[in-house]
Amino acid sequence: MKLTFQQIVDLASSGLQAAGIDAKSAYETAQFLALAEADGLASHGLARVAQYAGHAKSGRIALKASPRVQMFKSAAALVDARDGLAFPALRFATDLSVNLAANFGIGIVAVTNSHHFGVAGHYTEAAARAGYISLLFGNTPAAMPMAGGSKAIFGTNPLAAAFPVLNSNPLVIDMSLSAVARGKLLLAAKKGEAIPAGWALTADGKPTTDPQAGLQGVMVPLGGDKGALLALVIELLVVGLSGSQFSYEADSFFNAKGNRPRLGQLLITIDPGLSGKGIFQSRMNNFLAQVAQDRAVRLPGQRRFNLRAAAFLVGTEVPDALLEEIQAGIQQSWKT
C-alpha cells in the first residue's frame, strides 16, 4: 500500500506511543523513520517501529527521556540522551553543533547514554543545508571482529559526512563499516529472504545466506581489515569523547530484552568560511564541474534525494505485512 509522508509519520508515532513512549519523542522519531522510507532506506524506516516498541516494553529505553546538555567546554558540548530514543537527542545535538560552529568556527557535540540513531546522513544533511560541513560518527552493539579476530568486539560503527553545495542539494556520504548495514539483514529476515554471500558469518565463523544466522553471528567488515581498523578509530573517538559504553558492552538491538545500550555519537560541524569568504564554494563548484564530465558518476546522496522527491509526490510503498504488524501492535499495545 502507498502511504504519504505524513501517514507514515502518524503510523510510526502511534506505534511508538502504544508502547508507552512519550508523544514528543515518538513524533520526532517517527519523522526520521518516515524520511528513511522516503529515501528508499526501508531498513531504517517502519521496520524499526516494532524493534523500538519491544525495547520500550522491556525497559531498554526510558519512556519519557528528554535530552540535556551535561557539559560545555568552549566550542564543545556533551549531550545526555538519558537512555531515551536517540533521534530527539541527535536532532538537539545537530542544532547545538551548528550554533557552536556559527560562533566559534567549529562545533563538537558528543552524545552519551544513547540508542540506535537511524540514518546518520540525515543529521549531517541538515547541518549542510544550513551551510556547514558536518561529520557524524557512532558506535553500535558489537557485530564485527577486530582485524584478524573472530569475536565481535565493536559495532558496524556508521559514519556520515555532508558538504554544502550552493543552490543545490548537499553531497552526503553515509555508510556503515560492515559490508552492508546490519538493518538489511533485519529486513531480509522479516521478508523471509536470503542474503547474498559475503554479508555476514555465523556465530562459528562460517559464511551464511541466512539473515537470522547472520544476526546471531558477525558482520563482514567493509574492505576487510581496513574497514575493521576504521571502525576501531570511530569506537575510540566516540567512547573517549562521550563516555558511552563500548560496543561489546551493549546488548544487540535485534533482541527485545537486554540492557540499556548507552552508546554514543559524535558530531563535528565546521564553518567552511575558514579558507576565506566564498573560497569553499568556489572550489566545490570546480570539483563538481570536473565530476560532471564523467556521465557515469552519481554524486553521493543524489539517489536518496531523487527518491525522496518522488515519494513526496506519489507516496511510498509499504509492505502490507509491515502495516499489519504495526497496526496489530497499536491495537494490542505491543503485548508480549
Secondary structure as UniProt FT lines:
FT   STRAND          2..3
FT   HELIX           5..18
FT   TURN            19..20
FT   HELIX           23..38
FT   TURN            39..40
FT   HELIX           42..44
FT   HELIX           46..48
FT   HELIX           49..58
FT   TURN            63..64
FT   STRAND          68..73
FT   TURN            74..75
FT   STRAND          76..80
FT   TURN            82..83
FT   HELIX           86..104
FT   STRAND          106..114
FT   HELIX           120..129
FT   TURN            130..131
FT   STRAND          133..138
FT   STRAND          144..145
FT   TURN            147..148
FT   STRAND          152..154
FT   STRAND          159..163
FT   TURN            166..167
FT   STRAND          171..175
FT   HELIX           183..191
FT   TURN            197..198
FT   STRAND          200..201
FT   TURN            203..204
FT   STRAND          207..208
FT   HELIX           211..216
FT   STRAND          218..219
FT   TURN            222..224
FT   HELIX           225..242
FT   HELIX           247..249
FT   TURN            253..254
FT   STRAND          263..270
FT   HELIX           272..275
FT   TURN            277..278
FT   HELIX           279..291
FT   TURN            292..293
FT   TURN            295..296
FT   TURN            300..301
FT   HELIX           302..314
FT   STRAND          316..317
FT   HELIX           320..332
FT   TURN            333..334
//
